[in-house]
Amino acid sequence: MDSLTTSNNSKVCTGCKELKPFSDYAKHRTGRFGLRPQCRACHRDYYLANREKILSDHREYWKETRSDRKASRIRYQYGITIEEYEQIQAQGCAICGAMESTGRSSSMHVDHDHSCCPGKRSCGQCVRGVLCTSCNQGLGRFKDDPDRLVAAAIYLESFQ
């Protein structure tokens, strides 16, 4: 038995230094006994006293790591660097020329040749460009089949 616990499932709070039952602590996956070191009351008091700094630190952390995560995802999924992606993206959508995508996803989609690399990952050699959401979904619905796209164009032209 160690000095921070007793046999009745309690421990000493690092904030108020009182012996309290485990039920007074929030769960925490890396904490001792799977619990936070401070009781709920001390943790709440600390959070309220330092709320702005905590939120500012969180925003800064996610702001910094968001670009790192994006670069890692692009490198893993498409086999290109973030610099190559930004260079391709600067040219806009390869089909309609839009500079920004609209809809749920505001980022441009990397288009690659699925006959070279089936699935979601690419070797990097078969990247064709970037597409806005509408054009990317359009190609996907036509299964990247040029004959279907030509047939669709002929169909549309017949009504003009």
Backbone as JSON Lines, residues from 0, in Angstrom:
{"i":0,"aa":"M","n":[0.85,-1.18,0.0],"ca":[0.0,0.0,0.0],"c":[0.9,1.24,0.0]}
{"i":1,"aa":"D","n":[0.57,2.2,-0.86],"ca":[1.43,3.39,-0.85],"c":[0.76,4.53,-0.1]}
{"i":2,"aa":"S","n":[1.5,5.62,0.08],"ca":[1.05,6.71,0.93],"c":[-0.09,7.54,0.34]}
{"i":3,"aa":"L","n":[-0.37,7.35,-0.97],"ca":[-1.41,8.17,-1.58],"c":[-2.77,7.49,-1.59]}
{"i":4,"aa":"T","n":[-2.84,6.22,-1.21],"ca":[-4.12,5.54,-1.22],"c":[-4.36,4.84,0.1]}
{"i":5,"aa":"T","n":[-5.6,4.46,0.27],"ca":[-5.96,3.64,1.41],"c":[-6.69,2.43,0.87]}
{"i":6,"aa":"S","n":[-7.07,1.53,1.73],"ca":[-7.74,0.32,1.28],"c":[-9.18,0.58,0.83]}
{"i":7,"aa":"N","n":[-9.72,1.74,1.11],"ca":[-11.11,2.03,0.74],"c":[-11.22,2.8,-0.58]}
{"i":8,"aa":"N","n":[-10.3,2.55,-1.53],"ca":[-10.35,3.16,-2.86],"c":[-10.43,4.68,-2.81]}
{"i":9,"aa":"S","n":[-9.48,5.28,-2.17],"ca":[-9.41,6.73,-2.12],"c":[-7.97,7.15,-2.34]}
{"i":10,"aa":"K","n":[-7.78,8.42,-2.66],"ca":[-6.42,8.93,-2.86],"c":[-6.38,10.4,-2.49]}
{"i":11,"aa":"V","n":[-5.16,10.92,-2.34],"ca":[-4.96,12.31,-1.94],"c":[-4.94,13.18,-3.19]}
{"i":12,"aa":"C","n":[-5.73,14.23,-3.19],"ca":[-5.79,15.19,-4.29],"c":[-4.51,16.02,-4.28]}
{"i":13,"aa":"T","n":[-3.91,16.23,-5.45],"ca":[-2.69,17.05,-5.51],"c":[-3.02,18.54,-5.4]}
{"i":14,"aa":"G","n":[-4.28,18.89,-5.52],"ca":[-4.67,20.3,-5.39],"c":[-4.95,20.69,-3.95]}
{"i":15,"aa":"C","n":[-5.94,20.07,-3.36],"ca":[-6.36,20.44,-2.0],"c":[-5.69,19.59,-0.92]}
{"i":16,"aa":"K","n":[-4.97,18.55,-1.31],"ca":[-4.23,17.67,-0.39],"c":[-5.14,16.88,0.54]}
{"i":17,"aa":"E","n":[-6.41,16.71,0.18],"ca":[-7.34,15.95,1.0],"c":[-7.48,14.53,0.46]}
{"i":18,"aa":"L","n":[-7.74,13.61,1.34],"ca":[-7.99,12.22,0.97],"c":[-9.44,12.12,0.52]}
{"i":19,"aa":"K","n":[-9.66,11.72,-0.74],"ca":[-11.02,11.67,-1.28],"c":[-11.22,10.34,-2.0]}
{"i":20,"aa":"P","n":[-12.49,9.88,-2.08],"ca":[-12.77,8.61,-2.78],"c":[-12.53,8.75,-4.29]}
{"i":21,"aa":"F","n":[-12.25,7.62,-4.93],"ca":[-12.01,7.62,-6.37],"c":[-13.16,8.26,-7.15]}
{"i":22,"aa":"S","n":[-14.36,8.17,-6.63],"ca":[-15.52,8.73,-7.34],"c":[-15.46,10.26,-7.45]}
{"i":23,"aa":"D","n":[-14.59,10.92,-6.68],"ca":[-14.44,12.38,-6.77],"c":[-13.46,12.81,-7.86]}
{"i":24,"aa":"Y","n":[-12.9,11.84,-8.59],"ca":[-11.9,12.14,-9.62],"c":[-12.43,11.76,-11.0]}
{"i":25,"aa":"A","n":[-12.08,12.56,-11.99],"ca":[-12.44,12.25,-13.36],"c":[-11.46,11.22,-13.91]}
{"i":26,"aa":"K","n":[-11.91,10.43,-14.87],"ca":[-11.03,9.44,-15.48],"c":[-9.98,10.13,-16.33]}
{"i":27,"aa":"H","n":[-8.8,9.51,-16.4],"ca":[-7.71,10.04,-17.21],"c":[-6.84,8.85,-17.59]}
{"i":28,"aa":"R","n":[-6.67,8.6,-18.87],"ca":[-6.04,7.34,-19.31],"c":[-4.59,7.21,-18.87]}
{"i":29,"aa":"T","n":[-3.87,8.31,-18.66],"ca":[-2.46,8.18,-18.27],"c":[-2.25,8.45,-16.79]}
{"i":30,"aa":"G","n":[-3.29,8.8,-16.07],"ca":[-3.15,9.1,-14.65],"c":[-3.04,7.86,-13.78]}
{"i":31,"aa":"R","n":[-2.54,8.05,-12.61],"ca":[-2.43,6.95,-11.66],"c":[-3.82,6.42,-11.35]}
{"i":32,"aa":"F","n":[-4.0,5.13,-11.36],"ca":[-5.29,4.47,-11.18],"c":[-6.28,4.82,-12.27]}
{"i":33,"aa":"G","n":[-5.81,5.41,-13.37],"ca":[-6.7,5.82,-14.45],"c":[-7.52,7.05,-14.11]}
{"i":34,"aa":"L","n":[-7.03,7.86,-13.16],"ca":[-7.76,9.05,-12.7],"c":[-6.88,10.29,-12.78]}
{"i":35,"aa":"R","n":[-7.51,11.45,-12.83],"ca":[-6.77,12.71,-12.79],"c":[-6.1,12.87,-11.43]}
{"i":36,"aa":"P","n":[-5.0,13.62,-11.36],"ca":[-4.34,13.82,-10.07],"c":[-5.14,14.74,-9.14]}
{"i":37,"aa":"Q","n":[-5.93,15.67,-9.7],"ca":[-6.73,16.57,-8.87],"c":[-8.17,16.08,-8.85]}
{"i":38,"aa":"C","n":[-8.85,16.34,-7.75],"ca":[-10.27,16.02,-7.68],"c":[-11.02,16.92,-8.66]}
{"i":39,"aa":"R","n":[-12.27,16.6,-8.93],"ca":[-13.05,17.37,-9.9],"c":[-13.14,18.85,-9.51]}
{"i":40,"aa":"A","n":[-13.33,19.12,-8.24],"ca":[-13.47,20.5,-7.77],"c":[-12.19,21.29,-7.99]}
{"i":41,"aa":"C","n":[-11.04,20.72,-7.65],"ca":[-9.76,21.42,-7.84],"c":[-9.45,21.6,-9.32]}
{"i":42,"aa":"H","n":[-9.76,20.58,-10.11],"ca":[-9.52,20.69,-11.55],"c":[-10.39,21.8,-12.16]}
{"i":43,"aa":"R","n":[-11.66,21.85,-11.76],"ca":[-12.57,22.9,-12.25],"c":[-12.06,24.28,-11.84]}
{"i":44,"aa":"D","n":[-11.64,24.43,-10.6],"ca":[-11.13,25.72,-10.12],"c":[-9.89,26.14,-10.91]}
{"i":45,"aa":"Y","n":[-8.99,25.19,-11.16],"ca":[-7.78,25.49,-11.93],"c":[-8.15,25.92,-13.35]}
{"i":46,"aa":"Y","n":[-9.08,25.18,-13.97],"ca":[-9.49,25.5,-15.34],"c":[-10.11,26.9,-15.41]}
{"i":47,"aa":"L","n":[-11.01,27.21,-14.49],"ca":[-11.66,28.51,-14.5],"c":[-10.67,29.65,-14.27]}
{"i":48,"aa":"A","n":[-9.69,29.44,-13.43],"ca":[-8.69,30.47,-13.15],"c":[-7.75,30.69,-14.33]}
{"i":49,"aa":"N","n":[-7.54,29.65,-15.15],"ca":[-6.57,29.73,-16.24],"c":[-7.2,29.49,-17.61]}
{"i":50,"aa":"R","n":[-8.5,29.71,-17.7],"ca":[-9.26,29.37,-18.92],"c":[-8.68,29.99,-20.18]}
{"i":51,"aa":"E","n":[-8.43,31.28,-20.18],"ca":[-7.95,31.96,-21.39],"c":[-6.61,31.42,-21.86]}
{"i":52,"aa":"K","n":[-5.69,31.2,-20.92],"ca":[-4.38,30.67,-21.29],"c":[-4.5,29.25,-21.84]}
{"i":53,"aa":"I","n":[-5.32,28.44,-21.2],"ca":[-5.51,27.06,-21.66],"c":[-6.09,27.04,-23.06]}
{"i":54,"aa":"L","n":[-7.13,27.84,-23.31],"ca":[-7.75,27.89,-24.64],"c":[-6.79,28.44,-25.68]}
{"i":55,"aa":"S","n":[-6.02,29.45,-25.32],"ca":[-5.04,30.03,-26.23],"c":[-3.97,29.0,-26.59]}
{"i":56,"aa":"D","n":[-3.5,28.25,-25.59],"ca":[-2.49,27.21,-25.84],"c":[-3.05,26.12,-26.75]}
{"i":57,"aa":"H","n":[-4.3,25.72,-26.53],"ca":[-4.92,24.69,-27.37],"c":[-5.05,25.18,-28.8]}
{"i":58,"aa":"R","n":[-5.53,26.42,-28.97],"ca":[-5.69,26.96,-30.34],"c":[-4.35,26.99,-31.06]}
{"i":59,"aa":"E","n":[-3.31,27.45,-30.36],"ca":[-1.98,27.54,-30.96],"c":[-1.45,26.16,-31.33]}
{"i":60,"aa":"Y","n":[-1.66,25.2,-30.44],"ca":[-1.21,23.83,-30.71],"c":[-1.86,23.27,-31.96]}
{"i":61,"aa":"W","n":[-3.19,23.4,-32.05],"ca":[-3.9,22.82,-33.19],"c":[-3.61,23.59,-34.47]}
{"i":62,"aa":"K","n":[-3.35,24.88,-34.36],"ca":[-3.0,25.68,-35.52],"c":[-1.66,25.2,-36.08]}
{"i":63,"aa":"E","n":[-0.69,24.95,-35.2],"ca":[0.62,24.47,-35.63],"c":[0.55,23.06,-36.19]}
{"i":64,"aa":"T","n":[-0.17,22.18,-35.54],"ca":[-0.16,20.79,-35.96],"c":[-1.07,20.53,-37.15]}
{"i":65,"aa":"R","n":[-2.06,21.4,-37.4],"ca":[-2.96,21.19,-38.53],"c":[-2.17,21.14,-39.83]}
{"i":66,"aa":"S","n":[-1.23,22.07,-40.03],"ca":[-0.45,22.08,-41.25],"c":[0.49,20.87,-41.31]}
{"i":67,"aa":"D","n":[1.01,20.46,-40.16],"ca":[1.86,19.27,-40.13],"c":[1.06,18.02,-40.49]}
{"i":68,"aa":"R","n":[-0.16,17.91,-39.97],"ca":[-1.0,16.75,-40.29],"c":[-1.36,16.74,-41.76]}
{"i":69,"aa":"K","n":[-1.65,17.91,-42.32],"ca":[-2.01,17.98,-43.74],"c":[-0.82,17.55,-44.59]}
{"i":70,"aa":"A","n":[0.36,18.04,-44.28],"ca":[1.56,17.68,-45.04],"c":[1.82,16.17,-44.95]}
{"i":71,"aa":"S","n":[1.66,15.6,-43.77],"ca":[1.87,14.16,-43.6],"c":[0.85,13.36,-44.39]}
{"i":72,"aa":"R","n":[-0.41,13.8,-44.35],"ca":[-1.46,13.08,-45.07],"c":[-1.22,13.13,-46.57]}
{"i":73,"aa":"I","n":[-0.85,14.29,-47.08],"ca":[-0.61,14.41,-48.53],"c":[0.58,13.56,-48.95]}
{"i":74,"aa":"R","n":[1.63,13.57,-48.15],"ca":[2.81,12.76,-48.47],"c":[2.45,11.27,-48.43]}
{"i":75,"aa":"Y","n":[1.71,10.84,-47.41],"ca":[1.34,9.43,-47.27],"c":[0.37,8.99,-48.35]}
{"i":76,"aa":"Q","n":[-0.68,9.78,-48.56],"ca":[-1.76,9.37,-49.44],"c":[-1.44,9.53,-50.93]}
{"i":77,"aa":"Y","n":[-0.7,10.59,-51.28],"ca":[-0.48,10.89,-52.7],"c":[0.98,10.83,-53.13]}
{"i":78,"aa":"G","n":[1.89,10.63,-52.21],"ca":[3.29,10.49,-52.57],"c":[3.94,11.77,-53.07]}
{"i":79,"aa":"I","n":[3.39,12.93,-52.67],"ca":[3.97,14.22,-53.06],"c":[4.19,15.07,-51.82]}
{"i":80,"aa":"T","n":[5.05,16.04,-51.93],"ca":[5.32,16.92,-50.8],"c":[4.25,18.01,-50.72]}
{"i":81,"aa":"I","n":[4.2,18.7,-49.6],"ca":[3.24,19.8,-49.45],"c":[3.57,20.92,-50.43]}
{"i":82,"aa":"E","n":[4.84,21.11,-50.74],"ca":[5.24,22.14,-51.7],"c":[4.73,21.79,-53.1]}
{"i":83,"aa":"E","n":[4.84,20.51,-53.49],"ca":[4.32,20.08,-54.79],"c":[2.8,20.25,-54.84]}
{"i":84,"aa":"Y","n":[2.13,19.91,-53.74],"ca":[0.68,20.07,-53.67],"c":[0.29,21.54,-53.84]}
{"i":85,"aa":"E","n":[0.97,22.44,-53.13],"ca":[0.65,23.86,-53.22],"c":[0.93,24.41,-54.61]}
{"i":86,"aa":"Q","n":[1.97,23.9,-55.26],"ca":[2.29,24.32,-56.63],"c":[1.18,23.89,-57.6]}
{"i":87,"aa":"I","n":[0.7,22.66,-57.43],"ca":[-0.39,22.16,-58.28],"c":[-1.67,22.92,-57.97]}
{"i":88,"aa":"Q","n":[-1.93,23.17,-56.69],"ca":[-3.16,23.84,-56.28],"c":[-3.2,25.28,-56.79]}
{"i":89,"aa":"A","n":[-2.06,25.92,-56.93],"ca":[-2.01,27.31,-57.4],"c":[-2.54,27.44,-58.82]}
{"i":90,"aa":"Q","n":[-2.57,26.34,-59.55],"ca":[-3.09,26.36,-60.93],"c":[-4.61,26.24,-60.97]}
{"i":91,"aa":"G","n":[-5.22,25.89,-59.85],"ca":[-6.67,25.77,-59.79],"c":[-7.14,24.42,-60.27]}
{"i":92,"aa":"C","n":[-8.46,24.26,-60.32],"ca":[-9.08,23.01,-60.74],"c":[-8.67,22.71,-62.19]}
{"i":93,"aa":"A","n":[-8.23,21.51,-62.44],"ca":[-7.75,21.12,-63.77],"c":[-8.88,21.06,-64.79]}
{"i":94,"aa":"I","n":[-10.13,21.01,-64.35],"ca":[-11.25,20.93,-65.29],"c":[-11.93,22.28,-65.47]}
{"i":95,"aa":"C","n":[-12.38,22.89,-64.37],"ca":[-13.16,24.13,-64.51],"c":[-12.35,25.39,-64.19]}
{"i":96,"aa":"G","n":[-11.17,25.24,-63.64],"ca":[-10.32,26.38,-63.34],"c":[-10.6,27.09,-62.03]}
{"i":97,"aa":"A","n":[-11.56,26.57,-61.25],"ca":[-11.89,27.2,-59.96],"c":[-10.67,27.19,-59.05]}
{"i":98,"aa":"M","n":[-10.48,28.27,-58.31],"ca":[-9.33,28.36,-57.42],"c":[-9.64,27.81,-56.03]}
{"i":99,"aa":"E","n":[-10.93,27.7,-55.7],"ca":[-11.35,27.15,-54.41],"c":[-12.45,26.15,-54.64]}
{"i":100,"aa":"S","n":[-12.49,25.16,-53.78],"ca":[-13.55,24.19,-53.83],"c":[-14.72,24.7,-52.99]}
{"i":101,"aa":"T","n":[-15.91,24.31,-53.34],"ca":[-17.07,24.71,-52.56],"c":[-17.72,23.47,-51.97]}
{"i":102,"aa":"G","n":[-18.62,23.66,-51.08],"ca":[-19.32,22.53,-50.48],"c":[-18.74,22.2,-49.12]}
{"i":103,"aa":"R","n":[-18.95,20.95,-48.72],"ca":[-18.54,20.51,-47.39],"c":[-17.03,20.6,-47.2]}
{"i":104,"aa":"S","n":[-16.29,20.22,-48.24],"ca":[-14.84,20.29,-48.15],"c":[-14.36,21.49,-48.94]}
{"i":105,"aa":"S","n":[-13.69,22.41,-48.28],"ca":[-13.26,23.62,-48.96],"c":[-11.88,23.45,-49.6]}
{"i":106,"aa":"S","n":[-11.23,22.3,-49.38],"ca":[-9.92,22.1,-49.99],"c":[-10.05,21.39,-51.33]}
{"i":107,"aa":"M","n":[-9.07,21.6,-52.17],"ca":[-9.06,20.96,-53.47],"c":[-8.67,19.48,-53.29]}
{"i":108,"aa":"H","n":[-9.1,18.65,-54.2],"ca":[-8.86,17.21,-54.14],"c":[-7.75,16.84,-55.11]}
{"i":109,"aa":"V","n":[-6.81,16.05,-54.64],"ca":[-5.73,15.59,-55.52],"c":[-6.3,14.49,-56.41]}
{"i":110,"aa":"D","n":[-6.12,14.63,-57.71],"ca":[-6.6,13.66,-58.68],"c":[-5.43,12.82,-59.15]}
{"i":111,"aa":"H","n":[-5.6,11.5,-59.09],"ca":[-4.55,10.62,-59.6],"c":[-5.17,9.54,-60.48]}
{"i":112,"aa":"D","n":[-4.34,8.94,-61.31],"ca":[-4.77,7.91,-62.25],"c":[-5.02,6.61,-61.48]}
{"i":113,"aa":"H","n":[-6.29,6.2,-61.4],"ca":[-6.64,5.01,-60.64],"c":[-6.23,3.73,-61.35]}
{"i":114,"aa":"S","n":[-5.92,3.8,-62.65],"ca":[-5.45,2.59,-63.33],"c":[-4.01,2.28,-62.91]}
{"i":115,"aa":"C","n":[-3.26,3.31,-62.53],"ca":[-1.89,3.12,-62.03],"c":[-1.92,2.67,-60.57]}
{"i":116,"aa":"C","n":[-2.66,3.39,-59.77],"ca":[-2.73,3.11,-58.33],"c":[-4.2,3.03,-57.91]}
{"i":117,"aa":"P","n":[-4.79,1.82,-57.96],"ca":[-6.19,1.71,-57.53],"c":[-6.31,1.98,-56.04]}
{"i":118,"aa":"G","n":[-7.41,2.52,-55.66],"ca":[-7.62,2.83,-54.24],"c":[-7.35,4.29,-53.95]}
{"i":119,"aa":"K","n":[-7.15,4.59,-52.68],"ca":[-7.01,5.98,-52.25],"c":[-5.57,6.46,-52.22]}
{"i":120,"aa":"R","n":[-4.59,5.55,-52.26],"ca":[-3.19,5.96,-52.21],"c":[-2.6,6.01,-53.61]}
{"i":121,"aa":"S","n":[-1.62,6.88,-53.78],"ca":[-0.97,7.08,-55.06],"c":[0.54,6.99,-54.9]}
{"i":122,"aa":"C","n":[1.21,6.59,-55.98],"ca":[2.67,6.5,-55.95],"c":[3.32,7.87,-56.08]}
{"i":123,"aa":"G","n":[2.55,8.86,-56.5],"ca":[3.09,10.21,-56.69],"c":[3.39,10.49,-58.15]}
{"i":124,"aa":"Q","n":[3.67,9.43,-58.93],"ca":[3.96,9.61,-60.35],"c":[2.68,9.78,-61.18]}
{"i":125,"aa":"C","n":[1.56,9.32,-60.65],"ca":[0.32,9.36,-61.43],"c":[-0.61,10.5,-61.0]}
{"i":126,"aa":"V","n":[-0.12,11.46,-60.23],"ca":[-0.94,12.61,-59.84],"c":[-1.16,13.47,-61.08]}
{"i":127,"aa":"R","n":[-2.45,13.75,-61.39],"ca":[-2.78,14.51,-62.6],"c":[-3.01,15.98,-62.32]}
{"i":128,"aa":"G","n":[-3.4,16.32,-61.12],"ca":[-3.69,17.71,-60.78],"c":[-4.61,17.76,-59.58]}
{"i":129,"aa":"V","n":[-5.23,18.92,-59.37],"ca":[-6.22,19.05,-58.3],"c":[-7.56,19.4,-58.94]}
{"i":130,"aa":"L","n":[-8.62,18.98,-58.26],"ca":[-9.98,19.22,-58.74],"c":[-10.83,19.8,-57.62]}
{"i":131,"aa":"C","n":[-11.78,20.64,-57.99],"ca":[-12.76,21.11,-57.01],"c":[-13.68,19.94,-56.67]}
{"i":132,"aa":"T","n":[-14.46,20.08,-55.64],"ca":[-15.34,18.99,-55.2],"c":[-16.29,18.55,-56.31]}
{"i":133,"aa":"S","n":[-16.9,19.5,-57.01],"ca":[-17.87,19.14,-58.06],"c":[-17.23,18.34,-59.18]}
{"i":134,"aa":"C","n":[-16.09,18.8,-59.67],"ca":[-15.42,18.09,-60.77],"c":[-14.89,16.74,-60.3]}
{"i":135,"aa":"N","n":[-14.39,16.66,-59.09],"ca":[-13.89,15.4,-58.55],"c":[-15.02,14.38,-58.44]}
{"i":136,"aa":"Q","n":[-16.17,14.82,-57.93],"ca":[-17.3,13.91,-57.81],"c":[-17.83,13.52,-59.18]}
{"i":137,"aa":"G","n":[-17.79,14.46,-60.13],"ca":[-18.24,14.15,-61.49],"c":[-17.39,13.06,-62.11]}
{"i":138,"aa":"L","n":[-16.07,13.2,-62.03],"ca":[-15.19,12.16,-62.57],"c":[-15.42,10.83,-61.88]}
{"i":139,"aa":"G","n":[-15.61,10.88,-60.59],"ca":[-15.85,9.65,-59.84],"c":[-17.13,8.96,-60.26]}
{"i":140,"aa":"R","n":[-18.18,9.74,-60.5],"ca":[-19.45,9.16,-60.9],"c":[-19.37,8.56,-62.31]}
{"i":141,"aa":"F","n":[-18.49,9.1,-63.14],"ca":[-18.29,8.55,-64.48],"c":[-17.18,7.5,-64.47]}
{"i":142,"aa":"K","n":[-16.68,7.15,-63.3],"ca":[-15.67,6.11,-63.09],"c":[-14.41,6.34,-63.93]}
{"i":143,"aa":"D","n":[-14.03,7.6,-64.1],"ca":[-12.83,7.98,-64.87],"c":[-12.82,7.38,-66.28]}
{"i":144,"aa":"D","n":[-14.01,7.16,-66.84],"ca":[-14.12,6.54,-68.16],"c":[-14.33,7.63,-69.22]}
{"i":145,"aa":"P","n":[-13.32,7.87,-70.09],"ca":[-13.46,8.92,-71.12],"c":[-14.64,8.69,-72.05]}
{"i":146,"aa":"D","n":[-14.95,7.42,-72.36],"ca":[-16.07,7.13,-73.26],"c":[-17.4,7.59,-72.65]}
{"i":147,"aa":"R","n":[-17.56,7.38,-71.36],"ca":[-18.78,7.83,-70.68],"c":[-18.86,9.36,-70.68]}
{"i":148,"aa":"L","n":[-17.72,10.02,-70.45],"ca":[-17.7,11.48,-70.44],"c":[-18.02,12.05,-71.82]}
{"i":149,"aa":"V","n":[-17.49,11.44,-72.88],"ca":[-17.79,11.88,-74.25],"c":[-19.27,11.66,-74.54]}
{"i":150,"aa":"A","n":[-19.8,10.51,-74.14],"ca":[-21.22,10.23,-74.35],"c":[-22.08,11.25,-73.62]}
{"i":151,"aa":"A","n":[-21.67,11.64,-72.41],"ca":[-22.43,12.64,-71.65],"c":[-22.36,13.99,-72.35]}
{"i":152,"aa":"A","n":[-21.2,14.35,-72.88],"ca":[-21.06,15.63,-73.59],"c":[-21.92,15.64,-74.84]}
{"i":153,"aa":"I","n":[-21.92,14.55,-75.59],"ca":[-22.76,14.46,-76.8],"c":[-24.23,14.56,-76.43]}
{"i":154,"aa":"Y","n":[-24.62,13.89,-75.37],"ca":[-25.99,13.94,-74.9],"c":[-26.4,15.38,-74.57]}
{"i":155,"aa":"L","n":[-25.54,16.11,-73.82],"ca":[-25.86,17.49,-73.46],"c":[-25.91,18.39,-74.69]}
{"i":156,"aa":"E","n":[-24.99,18.2,-75.63],"ca":[-24.97,19.04,-76.83],"c":[-26.19,18.81,-77.71]}
{"i":157,"aa":"S","n":[-26.78,17.64,-77.65],"ca":[-27.95,17.35,-78.49],"c":[-29.17,18.16,-78.06]}
{"i":158,"aa":"F","n":[-29.13,18.75,-76.87],"ca":[-30.27,19.54,-76.4],"c":[-30.03,21.03,-76.53]}
{"i":159,"aa":"Q","n":[-28.97,21.44,-77.21],"ca":[-28.71,22.86,-77.34],"c":[-29.01,23.37,-78.71]}
